[in-house]
Amino acid sequence: MTKIKKVDIFTDGACSGNPGPGGWGAILRYGENEKEISGGEKDTTNNRMEMTAVIEALKLLKFPCEVTLYTDSQYVCNGINKRWIDNWQRNGWKNSQRQPVANKELWEEIIALMKIHNVKFVWVKGHDGHPENERCDRLAVEQSAKFK
Protein backbone atom coordinates (compact mmCIF):
# COMPACT_ATOMS: atom_id res chain seq x y z
CA MET A 1 0.00 0.00 0.00
CA THR A 2 1.35 3.39 -1.00
CA LYS A 3 1.75 6.00 1.68
CA ILE A 4 -0.20 9.17 0.87
CA LYS A 5 2.05 12.16 0.30
CA LYS A 6 1.66 15.19 2.56
CA VAL A 7 2.04 18.47 0.72
CA ASP A 8 1.94 22.06 1.95
CA ILE A 9 0.67 24.68 -0.48
CA PHE A 10 0.81 28.43 0.03
CA THR A 11 -1.21 30.69 -2.28
CA ASP A 12 -2.00 34.34 -2.89
CA GLY A 13 -3.68 36.51 -5.47
CA ALA A 14 -3.31 40.18 -6.31
CA CYS A 15 -5.22 42.66 -8.42
CA SER A 16 -4.34 46.23 -9.41
CA GLY A 17 -7.83 47.66 -9.30
CA ASN A 18 -10.69 45.26 -8.75
CA PRO A 19 -11.37 44.40 -11.53
CA GLY A 20 -8.07 45.07 -13.23
CA PRO A 21 -4.81 43.36 -14.10
CA GLY A 22 -4.18 40.52 -11.69
CA GLY A 23 -1.74 37.84 -10.74
CA TRP A 24 -1.47 34.77 -8.57
CA GLY A 25 1.36 32.85 -6.97
CA ALA A 26 1.78 29.56 -5.18
CA ILE A 27 4.47 27.55 -3.44
CA LEU A 28 4.18 23.77 -3.24
CA ARG A 29 6.30 22.00 -0.63
CA TYR A 30 6.83 18.26 -0.30
CA GLY A 31 9.51 17.45 2.26
CA GLU A 32 12.62 19.37 1.20
CA ASN A 33 11.30 19.99 -2.32
CA GLU A 34 9.68 23.29 -3.28
CA LYS A 35 8.15 24.55 -6.49
CA GLU A 36 6.94 28.08 -7.21
CA ILE A 37 4.31 28.81 -9.84
CA SER A 38 2.58 32.00 -10.90
CA GLY A 39 0.45 33.54 -13.60
CA GLY A 40 -1.89 36.39 -14.31
CA GLU A 41 -4.67 37.88 -16.39
CA LYS A 42 -5.28 41.25 -18.00
CA ASP A 43 -8.79 41.81 -16.64
CA THR A 44 -9.79 39.93 -13.50
CA THR A 45 -10.66 40.25 -9.82
CA ASN A 46 -8.75 39.57 -6.64
CA ASN A 47 -11.05 36.69 -5.69
CA ARG A 48 -10.54 35.05 -9.08
CA MET A 49 -6.76 35.29 -8.65
CA GLU A 50 -6.93 33.82 -5.13
CA MET A 51 -8.98 30.90 -6.46
CA THR A 52 -6.80 30.41 -9.54
CA ALA A 53 -3.71 30.07 -7.34
CA VAL A 54 -5.46 27.27 -5.41
CA ILE A 55 -6.60 25.51 -8.60
CA GLU A 56 -3.28 25.71 -10.43
CA ALA A 57 -1.36 24.44 -7.40
CA LEU A 58 -3.70 21.49 -6.82
CA LYS A 59 -3.67 20.63 -10.55
CA LEU A 60 0.11 20.13 -10.37
CA LEU A 61 -0.20 17.22 -7.93
CA LYS A 62 0.25 13.97 -9.83
CA PHE A 63 -1.23 11.63 -7.19
CA PRO A 64 -3.93 12.01 -4.53
CA CYS A 65 -2.30 13.89 -1.64
CA GLU A 66 -3.03 15.10 1.83
CA VAL A 67 -2.74 18.87 1.42
CA THR A 68 -2.55 21.69 3.92
CA LEU A 69 -3.30 24.79 1.91
CA TYR A 70 -2.47 28.18 3.40
CA THR A 71 -4.20 31.26 1.99
CA ASP A 72 -4.88 34.79 3.15
CA SER A 73 -8.22 34.72 1.30
CA GLN A 74 -11.13 34.61 3.71
CA TYR A 75 -13.37 34.23 0.64
CA VAL A 76 -11.68 30.93 -0.25
CA CYS A 77 -11.36 29.68 3.34
CA ASN A 78 -14.94 30.53 4.28
CA GLY A 79 -16.29 29.08 1.05
CA ILE A 80 -14.84 25.73 2.09
CA ASN A 81 -14.50 25.76 5.88
CA LYS A 82 -17.86 27.40 6.59
CA ARG A 83 -19.44 25.14 3.96
CA TRP A 84 -20.78 28.02 1.88
CA ILE A 85 -20.25 25.78 -1.16
CA ASP A 86 -22.70 23.22 0.21
CA ASN A 87 -25.42 25.85 0.59
CA TRP A 88 -24.69 27.33 -2.84
CA GLN A 89 -24.95 23.93 -4.51
CA ARG A 90 -28.12 23.08 -2.60
CA ASN A 91 -29.62 26.44 -3.67
CA GLY A 92 -28.78 25.99 -7.35
CA TRP A 93 -25.63 28.12 -7.11
CA LYS A 94 -27.50 31.09 -5.65
CA ASN A 95 -26.09 33.01 -2.69
CA SER A 96 -28.01 34.11 0.42
CA GLN A 97 -29.34 37.12 -1.54
CA ARG A 98 -30.67 34.68 -4.18
CA GLN A 99 -28.15 36.04 -6.71
CA PRO A 100 -25.92 33.81 -8.85
CA VAL A 101 -22.72 32.86 -7.00
CA ALA A 102 -19.70 34.70 -8.39
CA ASN A 103 -16.93 32.52 -9.82
CA LYS A 104 -19.12 29.41 -9.95
CA GLU A 105 -16.85 27.69 -12.50
CA LEU A 106 -13.81 28.20 -10.27
CA TRP A 107 -15.66 26.88 -7.20
CA GLU A 108 -16.68 23.82 -9.22
CA GLU A 109 -13.06 23.24 -10.21
CA ILE A 110 -11.92 23.49 -6.57
CA ILE A 111 -14.67 21.04 -5.54
CA ALA A 112 -13.56 18.58 -8.24
CA LEU A 113 -9.92 18.82 -7.08
CA MET A 114 -11.02 18.28 -3.47
CA LYS A 115 -12.52 14.96 -4.56
CA ILE A 116 -9.02 13.88 -5.60
CA HIS A 117 -7.05 15.36 -2.71
CA ASN A 118 -7.76 15.65 0.99
CA VAL A 119 -7.37 19.42 1.40
CA LYS A 120 -7.36 21.31 4.68
CA PHE A 121 -7.67 25.08 4.17
CA VAL A 122 -5.85 27.29 6.69
CA TRP A 123 -6.27 31.05 6.77
CA VAL A 124 -3.19 33.18 7.39
CA LYS A 125 -3.23 36.93 7.87
CA GLY A 126 -1.94 38.64 4.75
CA HIS A 127 0.90 41.18 4.81
CA ASP A 128 1.77 40.08 8.34
CA GLY A 129 5.27 38.69 7.86
CA HIS A 130 4.31 35.09 7.01
CA PRO A 131 7.34 34.21 4.80
CA GLU A 132 5.56 31.99 2.27
CA ASN A 133 2.54 34.30 2.05
CA GLU A 134 4.85 37.25 1.44
CA ARG A 135 6.67 35.31 -1.31
CA CYS A 136 3.37 34.33 -2.96
CA ASP A 137 2.26 37.96 -2.80
CA ARG A 138 5.45 39.06 -4.57
CA LEU A 139 4.90 36.41 -7.27
CA ALA A 140 1.30 37.57 -7.76
CA VAL A 141 2.19 41.28 -7.90
CA GLU A 142 5.01 40.58 -10.40
CA GLN A 143 2.53 38.78 -12.64
CA SER A 144 -0.15 41.49 -12.39
CA ALA A 145 2.45 44.12 -13.34
CA LYS A 146 2.94 42.37 -16.71
CA PHE A 147 -0.61 43.37 -17.70
CA LYS A 148 -0.51 47.07 -16.75
C-alpha positions in Angstrom: 0.0 0.0 0.0 1.4 3.4 -1.0 1.8 6.0 1.7 -0.2 9.2 0.9 2.0 12.2 0.3 1.7 15.2 2.6 2.0 18.5 0.7 1.9 22.1 2.0 0.7 24.7 -0.5 0.8 28.4 0.0 -1.2 30.7 -2.3 -2.0 34.3 -2.9 -3.7 36.5 -5.5 -3.3 40.2 -6.3 -5.2 42.7 -8.4 -4.3 46.2 -9.4 -7.8 47.7 -9.3 -10.7 45.3 -8.7 -11.4 44.4 -11.5 -8.1 45.1 -13.2 -4.8 43.4 -14.1 -4.2 40.5 -11.7 -1.7 37.8 -10.7 -1.5 34.8 -8.6 1.4 32.9 -7.0 1.8 29.6 -5.2 4.5 27.5 -3.4 4.2 23.8 -3.2 6.3 22.0 -0.6 6.8 18.3 -0.3 9.5 17.5 2.3 12.6 19.4 1.2 11.3 20.0 -2.3 9.7 23.3 -3.3 8.1 24.6 -6.5 6.9 28.1 -7.2 4.3 28.8 -9.8 2.6 32.0 -10.9 0.5 33.5 -13.6 -1.9 36.4 -14.3 -4.7 37.9 -16.4 -5.3 41.3 -18.0 -8.8 41.8 -16.6 -9.8 39.9 -13.5 -10.7 40.3 -9.8 -8.7 39.6 -6.6 -11.0 36.7 -5.7 -10.5 35.0 -9.1 -6.8 35.3 -8.7 -6.9 33.8 -5.1 -9.0 30.9 -6.5 -6.8 30.4 -9.5 -3.7 30.1 -7.3 -5.5 27.3 -5.4 -6.6 25.5 -8.6 -3.3 25.7 -10.4 -1.4 24.4 -7.4 -3.7 21.5 -6.8 -3.7 20.6 -10.5 0.1 20.1 -10.4 -0.2 17.2 -7.9 0.2 14.0 -9.8 -1.2 11.6 -7.2 -3.9 12.0 -4.5 -2.3 13.9 -1.6 -3.0 15.1 1.8 -2.7 18.9 1.4 -2.6 21.7 3.9 -3.3 24.8 1.9 -2.5 28.2 3.4 -4.2 31.3 2.0 -4.9 34.8 3.1 -8.2 34.7 1.3 -11.1 34.6 3.7 -13.4 34.2 0.6 -11.7 30.9 -0.3 -11.4 29.7 3.3 -14.9 30.5 4.3 -16.3 29.1 1.1 -14.8 25.7 2.1 -14.5 25.8 5.9 -17.9 27.4 6.6 -19.4 25.1 4.0 -20.8 28.0 1.9 -20.2 25.8 -1.2 -22.7 23.2 0.2 -25.4 25.8 0.6 -24.7 27.3 -2.8 -25.0 23.9 -4.5 -28.1 23.1 -2.6 -29.6 26.4 -3.7 -28.8 26.0 -7.4 -25.6 28.1 -7.1 -27.5 31.1 -5.6 -26.1 33.0 -2.7 -28.0 34.1 0.4 -29.3 37.1 -1.5 -30.7 34.7 -4.2 -28.2 36.0 -6.7 -25.9 33.8 -8.8 -22.7 32.9 -7.0 -19.7 34.7 -8.4 -16.9 32.5 -9.8 -19.1 29.4 -10.0 -16.9 27.7 -12.5 -13.8 28.2 -10.3 -15.7 26.9 -7.2 -16.7 23.8 -9.2 -13.1 23.2 -10.2 -11.9 23.5 -6.6 -14.7 21.0 -5.5 -13.6 18.6 -8.2 -9.9 18.8 -7.1 -11.0 18.3 -3.5 -12.5 15.0 -4.6 -9.0 13.9 -5.6 -7.0 15.4 -2.7 -7.8 15.7 1.0 -7.4 19.4 1.4 -7.4 21.3 4.7 -7.7 25.1 4.2 -5.9 27.3 6.7 -6.3 31.1 6.8 -3.2 33.2 7.4 -3.2 36.9 7.9 -1.9 38.6 4.7 0.9 41.2 4.8 1.8 40.1 8.3 5.3 38.7 7.9 4.3 35.1 7.0 7.3 34.2 4.8 5.6 32.0 2.3 2.5 34.3 2.0 4.8 37.3 1.4 6.7 35.3 -1.3 3.4 34.3 -3.0 2.3 38.0 -2.8 5.5 39.1 -4.6 4.9 36.4 -7.3 1.3 37.6 -7.8 2.2 41.3 -7.9 5.0 40.6 -10.4 2.5 38.8 -12.6 -0.1 41.5 -12.4 2.4 44.1 -13.3 2.9 42.4 -16.7 -0.6 43.4 -17.7 -0.5 47.1 -16.7 
